[in-house]
């Protein structure tokens, strides 16, 4: 019972009468309670999500410009120039799809954090989230390094929450494979949503010219 009481205090600490030394330590280096740490992580995730959306929108503008050049080159029957622009569009769309997948994964992680904050199920709720953020950190480092760095910091923050919560519970960890599978599910759902948005918002490239690799354009 004492351990449960300790966890309740660190999750949402109540006011008490600390000693003089405790007050000094708290003033110098105040330890944020778990809920505040989760709120900070949620805020950071939303900031990075907005950055991803902004980058996607700028790339979408670039895509529209290049797509118009493809069409114009075809009208002028300049297949070489049309193929050149089409190849650039194809590469740009690969990048956009990757960023959209990351963006929707971040959104799902944020939703999970909101649920954790509501239900207070820190350990079982956060473990898959931490796994997804690790994947996103590696995934984004090659696309947008600064966002990848931010995701690493968010992951460290959430790992500290899991560790801190674990010290005040008798939680028996589940096999890591369980969390890995759930993390994969979140990423797969994000991929599907990204593909749906690509189909809805980006017109198909004309297929009357060969791609640089000699393969058909992906639809």
C-alpha positions in Angstrom: 0.0 0.0 0.0 2.8 2.3 0.8 4.3 1.9 -2.7 0.9 2.7 -4.3 0.7 5.8 -2.1 4.2 6.9 -3.1 3.3 6.5 -6.8 0.1 8.6 -6.3 2.2 11.4 -4.8 4.7 11.5 -7.6 2.0 11.3 -10.3 0.1 14.2 -8.9 1.9 15.4 -5.8 0.0 17.0 -3.0 1.2 19.9 -0.9 3.1 19.0 2.2 5.5 20.6 4.6 9.0 20.0 3.3 12.0 20.7 5.4 14.5 23.5 4.9 16.9 21.3 2.9 14.1 20.0 0.7 13.0 23.5 -0.1 16.5 24.5 -1.1 16.9 21.4 -3.3 13.5 22.0 -4.9 14.4 25.6 -5.5 17.7 24.8 -7.2 16.5 21.8 -9.2 12.8 21.3 -9.0 11.7 17.8 -10.1 8.6 18.1 -12.3 5.9 15.5 -11.4 5.0 12.9 -13.9 2.0 14.6 -15.3 4.0 17.8 -15.9 6.6 15.8 -17.8 4.0 14.2 -19.9 2.4 17.6 -20.6 5.8 18.9 -21.7 6.4 15.9 -24.0 2.9 16.3 -25.5 3.6 20.0 -26.2 6.9 19.2 -27.8 5.3 16.5 -30.0 2.7 19.0 -31.2 5.4 21.6 -32.0 7.3 19.0 -34.1 4.0 17.9 -35.8 3.4 21.5 -36.8 6.9 21.7 -38.2 6.3 18.6 -40.3 3.0 19.9 -41.6 4.7 23.2 -42.6 7.5 21.3 -44.5 4.9 19.2 -46.2 3.0 22.2 -47.4 6.1 23.9 -48.8 7.0 20.7 -50.6 3.4 20.5 -51.9 3.8 23.9 -53.4 7.0 22.8 -55.1 5.3 19.7 -56.4 2.5 21.7 -58.0 5.0 23.9 -59.7 7.0 21.0 -61.1 3.8 19.1 -62.1 2.7 22.1 -64.2 6.1 22.1 -65.9 5.6 18.4 -66.7 2.3 19.1 -68.3 3.7 22.1 -70.2 6.6 20.1 -71.5 4.2 17.5 -72.8 2.1 20.0 -74.5 5.2 21.3 -76.2 6.1 17.7 -77.0 9.4 18.0 -75.2 9.5 14.5 -73.8 13.1 14.8 -72.5 12.2 17.9 -70.4 8.9 16.3 -69.3 10.7 13.2 -68.1 13.3 15.3 -66.2 10.6 17.2 -64.3 8.6 14.0 -63.7 11.6 12.4 -62.2 12.0 15.3 -59.8 8.3 15.2 -58.9 8.6 11.5 -58.2 11.5 12.0 -55.8 9.8 14.9 -54.1 6.7 12.8 -53.5 8.7 10.0 -51.9 10.0 12.6 -49.5 6.5 14.0 -48.9 5.1 10.6 -48.2 7.8 9.8 -45.7 7.2 13.0 -43.9 3.4 12.5 -43.9 4.0 9.0 -42.4 6.1 10.5 -39.6 3.5 13.3 -39.1 0.6 10.9 -38.6 2.7 8.6 -36.3 3.5 11.7 -34.2 -0.2 12.5 -34.0 -1.0 8.9 -32.8 1.7 9.2 -30.2 0.2 12.5 -29.0 -3.2 10.8 -28.8 -1.7 8.0 -26.7 -0.1 10.5 -24.4 -3.4 12.3 -23.9 -5.0 8.9 -22.9 -2.1 8.1 -20.5 -2.6 11.5 -18.8 -6.3 10.8 -18.5 -6.1 7.2 -17.3 -2.8 7.4 -15.4 -1.6 4.1 -16.9 1.9 5.3 -17.3 3.9 2.1 -17.7 1.8 0.0 -20.0 0.6 3.1 -21.9 3.9 4.7 -22.5 6.1 1.6 -23.4 4.8 1.4 -27.1 5.0 5.2 -27.3 8.7 5.2 -26.4 9.2 2.4 -29.0 7.5 4.5 -31.7 9.5 7.6 -30.9 12.8 5.6 -31.1 11.7 4.5 -34.6 10.7 8.1 -35.5 14.0 9.5 -34.3 16.0 7.2 -36.6 13.4 7.7 -39.4 13.5 11.5 -39.2 17.2 11.9 -38.6 17.8 11.1 -42.3 15.0 13.4 -43.5 14.9 16.4 -41.2 17.9 16.1 -38.7 16.7 18.9 -36.4 13.3 17.2 -35.9 15.1 13.9 -35.4 17.1 15.5 -32.6 13.9 16.8 -31.0 12.3 13.4 -31.1 15.4 12.0 -29.3 14.9 14.5 -26.5 11.2 13.7 -26.3 12.0 10.0 -26.1 14.5 10.6 -23.3 11.9 12.6 -21.4 9.3 9.8 -21.7 11.8 7.1 -20.8 12.5 9.1 -17.6 8.8 9.1 -16.8 8.6 5.3 -17.3 11.7 4.8 -15.2 10.4 7.1 -12.4 7.0 5.5 -12.4 8.5 2.1 -12.3 10.3 2.9 -9.1 7.0 3.5 -7.3 5.0 0.5 -8.6 5.3 -3.3 -8.5 4.8 -3.3 -12.3 6.0 -6.5 -14.0 7.2 -5.6 -17.5 5.7 -7.4 -20.4 7.9 -9.0 -23.1 9.4 -6.2 -25.3 8.0 -7.9 -28.3 4.5 -7.0 -27.2 5.4 -3.3 -27.3 7.3 -3.7 -30.6 4.3 -5.1 -32.3 2.1 -2.3 -31.1 4.7 0.2 -32.2 4.7 -1.4 -35.7 0.9 -1.2 -35.7 1.0 2.5 -35.1 3.6 3.0 -37.8 1.6 0.9 -40.3 -1.6 2.9 -39.6 0.4 6.1 -40.2 1.7 4.7 -43.5 -1.9 3.9 -44.7 -3.2 7.4 -43.8 -0.2 9.0 -45.6 -0.9 7.0 -48.7 -4.6 8.0 -48.6 -3.6 11.7 -48.4 -1.1 11.4 -51.3 -3.8 9.9 -53.5 -6.4 12.5 -52.5 -4.1 15.6 -52.8 -1.6 14.8 -55.5 -2.6 14.3 -59.2 -1.0 11.3 -61.0 1.9 12.0 -63.2 1.4 11.4 -67.0 2.7 8.0 -68.0 3.5 8.8 -71.6 7.3 8.9 -71.0 9.8 6.6 -69.3 11.1 7.2 -65.9 14.9 7.6 -65.4 15.1 4.1 -63.9 13.0 2.7 -66.8 10.2 1.7 -64.5 6.6 2.7 -64.4 5.6 5.5 -62.1 4.1 4.4 -58.8 0.5 5.5 -58.5 
